[in-house]
């Protein structure tokens, strides 16, 4: 790079960062970027599993000193997700308990009536909050959980009980690690023998040294391959709770004298409203995934520019990035990461503004975005790990431990596969507005036209919808057989929908940054991202006349042209991720 090029690339990185962080890099994001790159959050070598968990809780308390008001934070999607974007890269275990404490615990309290409760010890983090919903036998069908909270007229309180071993709360962080804890516990509200559905109950779990309170039984679970967290199975043996323990709202009120009222007639709808923070949790899991994938990709790209290997001439040494075989998967990863980040910004904005009937559609968009982005994060980070060779296996280099954490985000707040199946079914039954087919003939269009590529992505979505509808109309031996015939194209519909939206986010951003290199780079990323998708579905598009045979033949060359344009600007693109230089210097593979 010549001296005259440096200002242009610096300007481009700044403009791209402004687009990626929605203009909030210097405000909302900078606060957490700075905190998590400070010395107390540096990677520590040689810790045992328990020591790493203890460190995560200590760091949670350091973070809590910087949080002005947990109740306010819980209702600020932009701020809450920003914390997760920077936390996961330095301590995935801490990021997990941050999500539980601030979103699932404090968020659940914030979403319900809280008058008369003293939450000061939770606000100070003297007591850590957790969330107990899933049971051993009830995961994705949590609405069928068995834990009960039975109203006792004599005391005007409740008796919280685990009736069977299958009803044990599965995997909450309830061990003695981290000291005193409390939880919001999901349980069936039973009044005079009537089951009113699942509600949340504020329940102290342990004393100051972390020992379980009477009636609370905690059994540590085997160590997972994901983030180091103190996962446990937790059961309750006739634990008495005061009337104030019930988290109430429009979905359900119970007077101290035992009179129950609700604006919702369906117990399932009451359950969904009770655990509404799970949707915000999906945004937190997505933010975590985005932060660690950008971090890993920045590391891998820097390494590709500094590690040298053989060229094509005897004695020649070139950086890894010079080889098309090395930079192709990295640039594909850059395109995916930009698309995923920009999609997340759009989803957070829409979720924050949604109300009333819009809420259901935005919950579905949040869900499929979570599934798509966390899956893409695993693919990107796996590629980064491999491109760094043995260095990528060293935990201190900031990829391997974070890659393992993605397995948790894929399962947490709703298993991805189940999310996509549910969303696909809803979209199949009317929960999607399909883009109309372009009236311009394929032979009159060019692959270099970004709008043509967007139209092709819409075609892929429409093809999946048509295929799923046709399967759904076929006669079958049972409703399950009918759904089994339709589920694959229904999931493809959900996947096609989120792919199109991600590409659209890239294209929209290209029109909002300063003209010149920033615009060209975003358009180049859009071309690469969209062309890969179109190529994967070229058979369907050709069969339906949406692509010509000549255009199918041109696809590999179009991809190659996009790669050739982007490669000289690879570092410009990843520097826009704004990963802290102080943090990057702690990774041995880069500091060497």
C-alpha angles and dihedrals in degrees: 000000000000124000090251091059097053097077090049094051093044089051090048093051091050092049092047092048089051089055095044094050096038092241092301101102093103094044123026096017100039093063093058095035089057095044096050094047092055123106099264090062098049118123113268118211125222102018121151119237092260093046090053090051092049090050091052091055091047089052091048088060091049088053091048089060088062094046109091097200124357092203091056093043091054090061096046108083095183094052095041095050091044090060090053093050091062102029099063095058092061103033120004091186091055090047090055095053090043088059091049097044100043103029110027097031106031091029092056090050091048091051092055135053108282104178114140098018122121105218097164096115090053092046090053089044089236082129120033120222124225138175126237115192116116116076130202091256097032120058116133088012092054090143086075094056118144105212109116136205106195120197113236112206093195094061097021087230137097139263111220112205142170104216100190138017088249089063095062111128105253126224104346116149096250104135123118089264110113095022127250117020140183132185148200102237123201111223140153111264108228118189119178090336095311118121109219095181134256121330134166124253126195104231131178109224109181146010129247096287092047097256113148116257119241112295094017115110121192123189118185114233125221115277114274128221091236130071115339102256131148097251115185145169109241129195135180126219109200094311112184118226131183121245089256089066091078112094104221137189142138089307090065143354128185118189119217087254092058103258111145125204133170139175088214120071095193119081088207092057089049089052093050091050091047092055095037091130089075088079091055086046089061089057089050092050089049092049091050090052093049092050096051094043093052090047093050093046093051089052094047093047094050090047091051089056096047105036110082129206139168121306126205094272126072110267093007118135121195135171116263090247090067091072116085089212090060102040097042096073091041093053090046086053091050091052091049093046093051091047092048094047094048091046090053092052090053093047093050091050092049093046092049091053099039121111140163116354092359090068096078094053092047092047088057092047090049090050098050091043089054092051095045096044097045091049090048090048091057091050093047094046093046088054091048091050092051094045089056092053117200091349088065091062094060109098093213089063091072103240113077099054091043092048090056090053091061090069087065094050090051090058102030121094091012129347109265097231092051090046091054093046092050092046092046091053092049092047090049090056095052106291096123137063107218119212112245118251114265114252092212112100117243093237089061093056137074132219088231089067108094092203090056088054091050090050090052090052088052088050090055089052092049093047091054090048093051092047093049092047091052091051091048092054094054118103114253138182093246142358089260092053090049092051092045089056091051104037099084096056089038090058089045087055092054090046092048091049095054092043090056093048092049091052090046090054089055093049093047091052091052089061093049102051124080113284119257125044097000091054093043092050094050090047089049091052091047091051093050094045095046096041091055090053094045091049091053090055100034092118093060092042093049093047091055096044095249090120129032123228090249091054091051088053090050095053098088092049091047090053091048091051091053091050092048092053096046100044098077088052098046095115092045088057097049095041085064086070085076094216108177113262088213089059095044090053089062092065108093094213090061101035091054 
